[in-house]
Amino acid sequence: MRTLKLGSRGPDVMEIQALLKKIGYNPGPIDGILGRQTRQAVINFQRNNELVPDGIIGPQTYRVLEPLLMGYDTYYIQPGDTLWEIARKYYTTVQRIVTANPGINPYQLRIGQKIIVPYGIDVVDTNVEYTYEIMERDIRGLKVRYPFIEVGVAGQSVLGKNLYYIKLGEGPNQVFYNGAHHALEWITVSLLMKFTENFSKAYAEGRSIRGYDVESIWNQSTIYILPMVNPDGVNLVLKGLDPSNPYYDELLRWNDTGLPFSQVWQANIRGVDINHNYNALWQTYKELAEELGFDEPGPYRYPGPYPESEPETRAVVSFTRNHNFRLVLAYHSQGQVIYWNFQNLAPPEARRIGEMFAAVSGYVLAEPFGTASYSGYKDWFIQEYRRPGYTIEVGRGRNPLPISQFDMIYNNNEELLLLAAVV
């Protein structure tokens, strides 16, 4: 990780600001700028943790911050320790410690025994620009805190980033949620990751969410979540174009809009719009795209040289074929609309389910038109399986949506995500 000091900017600054605020310091606005107020918060943190109080986040300060960012610490039992005392020291609960340490006996702790101690804070921050690295670390943290979830890799992106999936539940009814086919739409990753954390926490605590019995969902269904389909594109939007990128020169040429990548780039790192790269009337879309001038790599709408030309697309197709999904949700932004059909191939129940989703979310149920009518993931799923598939466009405004919309987006979609697993 890079050293951060006064004047540093970026998503990594934003995540440190979010953490400092979460643990009781006051970094000022969570804006990704390490200004004087954030520097003072860092100094206060350093003083309280016996670090050099210089306001610079270097290796030693990162060493202390890292467990907090991960959401847990590793602890070795000392003479006289009890889980109750350890929980008090970490501002957490005995229940959380027991959840993270399956099989532990609170009454038979052994001196030197290694345990995981989750902090009394959530892992997933919803007030930060959600990069691939933040997602990756959050997935690791959630897996340690909630060892009953399963984590795997569906494939790799063009640049070799893992396409992580998370498995919640063990029931026969399989459903699949994915996000961020489009780079500017990274807020959908935050949505799916926060749902993962809230669902896992409720299951561990034996709680319901919005009246839904989470344990019952866990036993009845299996929810697969692939939160970030396009990690290379997301990082390009949020972190900018690095000269070390193997497509550096091409990307500068492909982005002929005159605007920064952070405002226009939806494609993957090879300039292919992944959500137009599926083999669902791909040739029809290709001809339409050429008429509109999208006949070569660029920020959006170029469908690629042939269907499934991109590793991200192939990974999602393969992952789908290797499971038996009863229903899929592909999350996008924006518009507060739910698209449900493709060439009238959706089964009769698809509209009924879509109307239920619209009722709980407040979104409008609609059929796609124009360029949105072809070669997307839900189009391909409906075509191949004749089962319910939905593209859900969250939020309102212009992409990328501001993170300030997150609470509204989550509130609109939490029940939909629960309902999709049982409908």
Backbone torsions as a table, in degrees:
resi	resn	phi	psi	omega
1	MET	NA	145.7	-177.1
2	ARG	-77.6	152.9	176.6
3	THR	-72.6	133.6	-178.8
4	LEU	-111.7	134.5	179.1
5	LYS	-147.0	-179.9	-177.4
6	LEU	-50.7	125.0	-179.2
7	GLY	98.0	-13.0	178.4
8	SER	-64.6	146.8	-179.2
9	ARG	-135.9	152.6	173.5
10	GLY	138.8	173.3	179.2
11	PRO	-60.1	-31.3	179.1
12	ASP	-66.9	-34.6	173.8
13	VAL	-65.4	-42.5	-178.8
14	MET	-59.9	-41.9	-178.6
15	GLU	-69.1	-33.3	175.4
16	ILE	-67.6	-42.1	176.5
17	GLN	-59.0	-44.7	-179.4
18	ALA	-62.4	-41.2	179.6
19	LEU	-66.1	-46.1	-179.7
20	LEU	-58.4	-41.7	178.1
21	LYS	-64.2	-40.5	-176.2
22	LYS	-65.6	-31.7	-177.1
23	ILE	-100.2	12.8	168.7
24	GLY	104.3	6.7	175.1
25	TYR	-97.4	168.8	-177.1
26	ASN	-122.5	93.4	-178.0
27	PRO	-85.0	1.0	-173.3
28	GLY	83.2	-159.1	-179.3
29	PRO	-60.0	140.2	176.1
30	ILE	-85.8	84.2	-170.7
31	ASP	-122.3	4.1	179.1
32	GLY	76.8	14.5	178.7
33	ILE	-120.8	122.0	180.0
34	LEU	-83.3	83.8	179.1
35	GLY	-90.7	-167.1	-173.6
36	ARG	-67.6	-36.8	-179.7
37	GLN	-69.2	-40.3	176.0
38	THR	-65.0	-41.4	178.2
39	ARG	-58.9	-42.1	179.5
40	GLN	-65.7	-38.2	176.9
41	ALA	-63.0	-39.5	176.8
42	VAL	-63.0	-44.0	179.2
43	ILE	-60.1	-44.5	178.9
44	ASN	-62.0	-41.9	177.4
45	PHE	-62.3	-44.2	-179.2
46	GLN	-62.4	-43.1	178.9
47	ARG	-60.9	-41.8	-178.3
48	ASN	-72.4	-12.5	-179.2
49	ASN	-119.0	21.5	174.3
50	GLU	56.9	41.2	175.2
51	LEU	-109.0	162.9	176.0
52	VAL	-64.4	119.1	-174.8
53	PRO	-83.0	70.9	-176.7
54	ASP	-105.7	-3.3	179.7
55	GLY	74.5	7.7	179.8
56	ILE	-105.7	129.8	179.4
57	ILE	-95.6	94.5	178.3
58	GLY	-113.1	-163.6	-174.5
59	PRO	-54.8	-43.0	-176.7
60	GLN	-69.3	-42.2	178.4
61	THR	-68.1	-38.8	175.7
62	TYR	-60.2	-37.6	-178.8
63	ARG	-58.5	-38.5	179.1
64	VAL	-80.0	-33.8	-179.6
65	LEU	-73.5	-31.3	-171.5
66	GLU	-55.5	-48.4	178.1
67	PRO	-59.7	-36.3	178.7
68	LEU	-66.5	-39.4	176.9
69	LEU	-65.6	-36.0	178.6
70	MET	-75.8	-24.2	178.6
71	GLY	92.8	7.4	179.8
72	TYR	-156.2	162.2	174.9
73	ASP	-127.4	157.2	173.4
74	THR	-98.5	130.5	-173.2
75	TYR	-130.8	142.7	177.1
76	TYR	-111.4	127.0	-174.1
77	ILE	-61.3	131.1	178.4
78	GLN	-105.9	160.1	177.7
79	PRO	-54.7	133.0	177.7
80	GLY	85.3	-3.9	-178.7
81	ASP	-66.7	145.4	166.5
82	THR	-130.4	157.7	177.9
83	LEU	-62.7	-30.8	179.9
84	TRP	-65.9	-42.2	178.6
85	GLU	-68.9	-39.5	178.0
86	ILE	-64.0	-42.9	179.1
87	ALA	-60.9	-42.5	179.8
88	ARG	-63.3	-39.9	-178.7
89	LYS	-64.8	-33.5	-176.6
90	TYR	-100.3	9.2	179.7
91	TYR	55.3	42.4	-178.8
92	THR	-130.1	-163.4	-179.2
93	THR	-125.2	156.5	176.0
94	VAL	-61.4	-38.5	-179.6
95	GLN	-58.1	-42.6	179.5
96	ARG	-64.8	-38.4	178.1
97	ILE	-65.4	-43.8	179.8
98	VAL	-63.2	-40.8	178.4
99	THR	-59.8	-41.7	-177.3
100	ALA	-77.6	-10.2	-177.6
101	ASN	-129.8	73.7	-177.7
102	PRO	-55.1	134.6	177.2
103	GLY	88.4	-5.9	-178.9
104	ILE	-68.1	141.0	176.1
105	ASN	-107.4	109.3	-177.0
106	PRO	-58.6	-20.1	-176.3
107	TYR	-98.6	-1.0	-179.5
108	GLN	-134.2	54.8	176.6
109	LEU	-75.5	142.1	-179.7
110	ARG	-108.8	136.4	177.1
111	ILE	-59.9	130.4	-177.2
112	GLY	88.8	-6.8	179.5
113	GLN	-64.4	134.2	-179.9
114	LYS	-90.5	127.7	176.6
115	ILE	-133.1	161.5	174.0
116	ILE	-97.9	131.8	178.2
117	VAL	-119.9	104.1	176.0
118	PRO	-68.9	138.1	173.3
119	TYR	-71.4	161.6	179.7
120	GLY	-82.9	37.6	178.5
121	ILE	-132.2	156.2	175.6
122	ASP	-72.3	160.4	178.1
123	VAL	-86.9	-49.4	-171.5
124	VAL	-83.4	117.2	174.1
125	ASP	-88.6	138.0	-177.3
126	THR	-113.9	19.2	178.2
127	ASN	-124.5	27.1	-178.9
128	VAL	-130.3	158.2	172.1
129	GLU	-75.4	119.4	-162.2
130	TYR	-93.0	90.3	-178.7
131	THR	-78.4	170.7	176.4
132	TYR	-60.0	-41.7	-177.5
133	GLU	-65.5	-39.9	177.5
134	ILE	-64.4	-44.7	178.1
135	MET	-59.6	-45.9	-177.5
136	GLU	-59.7	-45.1	-179.9
137	ARG	-67.4	-40.1	178.9
138	ASP	-63.0	-38.7	177.7
139	ILE	-62.7	-43.4	177.6
140	ARG	-61.5	-44.0	-179.3
141	GLY	-63.8	-43.0	179.4
142	LEU	-64.9	-38.6	-179.7
143	LYS	-63.6	-37.4	179.4
144	VAL	-73.1	-42.6	-179.3
145	ARG	-69.8	-33.7	-178.4
146	TYR	-126.0	77.5	-172.9
147	PRO	-64.4	-9.8	178.2
148	PHE	-77.1	-14.7	175.5
149	ILE	-80.2	155.9	178.0
150	GLU	-114.0	141.8	180.0
151	VAL	-126.5	136.8	177.9
152	GLY	-146.8	-177.7	-178.5
153	VAL	-125.1	121.6	-178.4
154	ALA	-83.8	-18.6	-178.0
155	GLY	165.4	-167.9	178.9
156	GLN	-126.7	155.1	175.2
157	SER	-78.8	178.8	177.4
158	VAL	-54.8	-42.2	-177.2
159	LEU	-90.1	9.6	173.4
160	GLY	87.7	12.8	176.3
161	LYS	-77.4	143.3	-179.1
162	ASN	-71.4	137.6	171.2
163	LEU	-95.3	87.8	-175.2
164	TYR	-71.9	144.2	167.5
165	TYR	-126.5	154.9	179.2
166	ILE	-123.0	136.4	-178.5
167	LYS	-113.8	121.3	178.2
168	LEU	-117.5	122.9	177.5
169	GLY	100.2	170.5	-178.7
170	GLU	-144.1	23.3	-179.5
171	GLY	-89.1	168.5	-176.1
172	PRO	-74.8	-20.6	-177.7
173	ASN	-83.4	102.5	-175.6
174	GLN	-95.2	131.6	175.2
175	VAL	-131.4	161.2	-172.4
176	PHE	-138.2	125.3	176.4
177	TYR	-118.6	134.5	175.9
178	ASN	-136.6	160.2	-178.3
179	GLY	-141.5	167.4	172.5
180	ALA	56.3	45.4	162.5
181	HIS	-59.9	-34.5	-179.4
182	HIS	-105.5	135.7	-170.5
183	ALA	-62.9	-40.7	-178.4
184	LEU	-68.6	-13.2	-172.1
185	GLU	-98.8	35.3	-176.9
186	TRP	-63.5	-17.6	179.3
187	ILE	-62.9	-22.4	177.0
188	THR	-69.0	-25.4	175.5
189	VAL	-67.6	-45.9	177.6
190	SER	-57.6	-42.0	179.4
191	LEU	-58.9	-50.5	-176.2
192	LEU	-70.6	-34.1	178.1
193	MET	-70.1	-40.5	178.8
194	LYS	-67.6	-37.6	175.4
195	PHE	-61.4	-42.5	178.0
196	THR	-57.2	-46.0	-179.5
197	GLU	-66.1	-46.9	-177.7
198	ASN	-64.5	-39.4	178.6
199	PHE	-65.3	-44.6	-179.6
200	SER	-63.8	-42.5	179.9
201	LYS	-63.6	-44.3	179.9
202	ALA	-63.6	-39.4	178.5
203	TYR	-64.0	-43.8	-179.1
204	ALA	-63.2	-34.5	-175.1
205	GLU	-94.5	-1.3	179.6
206	GLY	68.8	31.7	-177.9
207	ARG	-103.0	161.6	170.0
208	SER	-97.8	164.2	174.3
209	ILE	-126.5	121.1	179.1
210	ARG	52.8	34.4	178.8
211	GLY	85.4	-3.3	178.2
212	TYR	-89.6	127.9	178.5
213	ASP	-76.1	106.5	-174.1
214	VAL	-66.1	-38.5	178.2
215	GLU	-62.7	-38.4	178.0
216	SER	-64.9	-42.2	177.0
217	ILE	-61.5	-42.7	-179.1
218	TRP	-58.1	-40.4	-178.0
219	ASN	-81.0	-26.5	-176.8
220	GLN	-88.7	-34.3	-170.5
221	SER	-130.9	164.1	169.3
222	THR	-126.0	120.7	-179.6
223	ILE	-101.0	119.7	173.6
224	TYR	-102.1	130.3	-178.9
225	ILE	-125.4	121.2	173.0
226	LEU	-113.0	93.3	-166.5
227	PRO	-71.6	-28.5	-174.2
228	MET	-134.4	96.2	-179.2
229	VAL	-73.7	-28.6	-171.4
230	ASN	-123.4	65.9	-175.2
231	PRO	-65.5	-35.2	178.9
232	ASP	-63.1	-43.3	179.9
233	GLY	-67.2	-41.6	179.3
234	VAL	-59.8	-45.8	-179.7
235	ASN	-67.2	-33.8	176.0
236	LEU	-61.5	-42.1	-179.4
237	VAL	-68.0	-43.5	-171.9
238	LEU	-89.6	-27.9	-175.5
239	LYS	-112.6	-9.6	178.9
240	GLY	87.3	173.7	-177.5
241	LEU	-87.7	116.6	179.0
242	ASP	-88.0	135.8	178.9
243	PRO	-58.0	-20.6	179.2
244	SER	-79.3	-8.8	179.3
245	ASN	-61.9	127.3	-177.7
246	PRO	-62.9	-16.6	177.9
247	TYR	-105.6	21.3	-173.7
248	TYR	-52.8	-55.7	-176.8
249	ASP	-64.9	-41.6	-179.4
250	GLU	-64.6	-40.9	-178.9
251	LEU	-63.4	-39.5	177.0
252	LEU	-62.3	-36.2	179.4
253	ARG	-75.2	-41.9	-177.5
254	TRP	-66.3	-34.9	179.0
255	ASN	-84.3	83.6	-176.5
256	ASP	-100.2	22.5	-176.7
257	THR	-82.0	-18.4	-173.9
258	GLY	82.0	2.1	-179.9
259	LEU	-114.4	155.7	179.7
260	PRO	-67.1	155.6	178.2
261	PHE	-54.5	-34.9	-176.4
262	SER	-64.1	-13.1	-179.3
263	GLN	-109.0	-18.3	-170.8
264	VAL	-130.6	-16.9	-167.2
265	TRP	-83.6	116.7	177.5
266	GLN	-110.0	-21.2	-171.3
267	ALA	-77.3	178.2	170.9
268	ASN	-81.6	-171.2	-171.7
269	ILE	-74.4	-11.8	175.4
270	ARG	-99.5	12.5	176.7
271	GLY	75.6	22.1	178.7
272	VAL	-105.7	130.1	174.8
273	ASP	-75.9	103.3	-173.6
274	ILE	-59.0	-35.0	-177.9
275	ASN	-80.4	11.1	167.0
276	HIS	-126.0	21.8	-176.1
277	ASN	-110.0	5.5	179.1
278	TYR	-88.3	152.9	-173.9
279	ASN	-86.5	68.4	177.6
280	ALA	-135.1	93.3	-171.4
281	LEU	53.8	40.3	-178.8
282	TRP	-61.7	-43.6	-178.4
283	GLN	-63.5	-38.5	176.9
284	THR	-61.7	-43.8	179.0
285	TYR	-66.1	-40.7	-178.6
286	LYS	-57.5	-44.8	179.8
287	GLU	-64.6	-39.9	177.7
288	LEU	-65.8	-42.4	-179.9
289	ALA	-62.7	-39.1	178.7
290	GLU	-64.1	-39.2	177.6
291	GLU	-62.2	-32.5	-178.3
292	LEU	-89.1	-0.7	177.5
293	GLY	93.1	9.5	179.6
294	PHE	-100.1	64.4	-173.1
295	ASP	-110.0	10.8	177.4
296	GLU	-152.9	165.9	-178.1
297	PRO	-52.3	143.0	-178.5
298	GLY	-172.2	-171.3	-175.8
299	PRO	-66.7	-27.3	-175.6
300	TYR	-161.7	157.1	169.2
301	ARG	73.5	-10.7	175.8
302	TYR	-73.5	124.1	-171.8
303	PRO	-86.1	0.8	-177.8
304	GLY	92.1	171.0	-177.4
305	PRO	-73.8	-22.4	178.1
306	TYR	-164.3	163.5	-179.5
307	PRO	-59.9	139.8	179.2
308	GLU	58.5	33.9	177.2
309	SER	-71.8	-20.3	-173.3
310	GLU	-100.6	141.7	-178.9
311	PRO	-61.5	-31.4	179.0
312	GLU	-65.2	-44.3	178.6
313	THR	-63.1	-46.5	-179.4
314	ARG	-60.9	-38.0	-179.7
315	ALA	-64.4	-43.6	-179.4
316	VAL	-67.7	-40.4	177.3
317	VAL	-61.9	-47.6	-179.7
318	SER	-62.5	-42.8	179.5
319	PHE	-61.0	-41.4	178.9
320	THR	-65.5	-43.8	-178.9
321	ARG	-65.3	-27.0	-177.8
322	ASN	-85.5	3.4	177.9
323	HIS	-130.3	178.9	-177.7
324	ASN	-124.7	68.4	-173.5
325	PHE	-74.7	127.2	176.6
326	ARG	-78.5	-24.5	-174.0
327	LEU	-161.4	147.0	177.4
328	VAL	-133.0	147.9	174.1
329	LEU	-123.8	124.7	174.6
330	ALA	-110.4	114.3	-175.5
331	TYR	-90.0	132.2	178.7
332	HIS	-137.2	177.3	169.4
333	SER	-141.2	144.8	15.7
334	GLN	-138.4	-178.5	176.5
335	GLY	133.0	-15.2	-177.8
336	GLN	53.2	52.6	-179.3
337	VAL	-136.5	151.2	178.3
338	ILE	-119.3	116.8	176.3
339	TYR	-94.8	134.4	-168.9
340	TRP	-127.9	-11.9	-171.6
341	ASN	-122.4	166.3	171.8
342	PHE	-152.1	112.2	176.5
343	GLN	52.0	33.2	179.6
344	ASN	58.1	28.4	-180.0
345	LEU	-96.5	-9.7	179.5
346	ALA	-66.2	144.3	179.5
347	PRO	-68.4	160.0	-177.7
348	PRO	-55.3	-34.4	-178.2
349	GLU	-70.0	-15.9	-175.4
350	ALA	-62.7	-40.5	178.3
351	ARG	-65.8	-43.8	179.8
352	ARG	-58.9	-44.7	178.8
353	ILE	-65.7	-41.8	178.4
354	GLY	-60.2	-38.3	177.8
355	GLU	-65.1	-35.1	176.1
356	MET	-66.4	-42.6	177.4
357	PHE	-61.3	-42.1	179.6
358	ALA	-63.4	-38.9	-177.9
359	ALA	-65.6	-40.9	-176.7
360	VAL	-82.1	-21.3	-177.5
361	SER	-98.7	-24.3	-172.6
362	GLY	81.8	5.4	178.8
363	TYR	-83.9	165.7	179.6
364	VAL	-94.6	133.5	174.6
365	LEU	-87.2	130.4	-175.3
366	ALA	-150.3	165.4	171.7
367	GLU	-103.5	141.1	-177.7
368	PRO	-69.4	160.5	178.8
369	PHE	-145.2	164.3	178.0
370	GLY	62.8	-141.5	-176.4
371	THR	-66.5	-19.4	179.1
372	ALA	-76.3	-0.2	-172.8
373	SER	-89.7	-3.3	-170.8
374	TYR	-136.8	150.6	164.0
375	SER	59.5	24.0	172.7
376	GLY	-92.0	172.6	-177.6
377	TYR	-64.3	-48.3	-177.8
378	LYS	-66.4	-29.9	175.3
379	ASP	-61.4	-48.7	-179.5
380	TRP	-62.4	-42.3	-179.1
381	PHE	-62.8	-46.4	179.5
382	ILE	-62.5	-43.5	-179.7
383	GLN	-61.5	-43.6	-174.2
384	GLU	-77.9	-35.3	-169.2
385	TYR	-117.8	-12.0	-177.8
386	ARG	53.1	40.4	178.3
387	ARG	-121.7	166.1	-177.7
388	PRO	-65.4	128.2	175.0
389	GLY	-138.5	142.6	-173.0
390	TYR	-138.3	138.1	166.4
391	THR	-101.6	122.6	-176.3
392	ILE	-114.2	117.7	-178.1
393	GLU	-98.9	109.9	-174.7
394	VAL	-94.2	153.8	172.6
395	GLY	73.7	177.5	178.5
396	ARG	-138.5	147.9	177.1
397	GLY	125.0	-146.9	-178.3
398	ARG	-116.1	134.1	177.8
399	ASN	-69.8	142.9	-3.1
400	PRO	-76.2	137.4	178.8
401	LEU	-67.0	144.8	178.1
402	PRO	-68.7	145.1	-179.0
403	ILE	-62.5	-17.2	177.7
404	SER	-63.3	-16.5	177.1
405	GLN	-84.4	-3.5	-171.3
406	PHE	-58.8	-48.6	-175.6
407	ASP	-57.7	-42.5	177.7
408	MET	-62.7	-45.4	-179.1
409	ILE	-61.7	-44.6	-178.7
410	TYR	-65.3	-44.2	-179.9
411	ASN	-60.3	-36.6	179.2
412	ASN	-70.3	-27.9	-168.7
413	ASN	-111.3	-11.4	-175.7
414	GLU	-60.6	-47.7	-179.4
415	GLU	-67.4	-35.3	176.8
416	LEU	-58.9	-43.0	-179.9
417	LEU	-65.3	-34.8	176.4
418	LEU	-72.2	-45.2	-177.9
419	LEU	-61.7	-38.7	-177.6
420	ALA	-61.5	-23.2	-178.4
421	ALA	-83.4	-11.1	-175.1
422	VAL	-128.3	-11.2	-173.4
423	VAL	-69.2	NA	NA
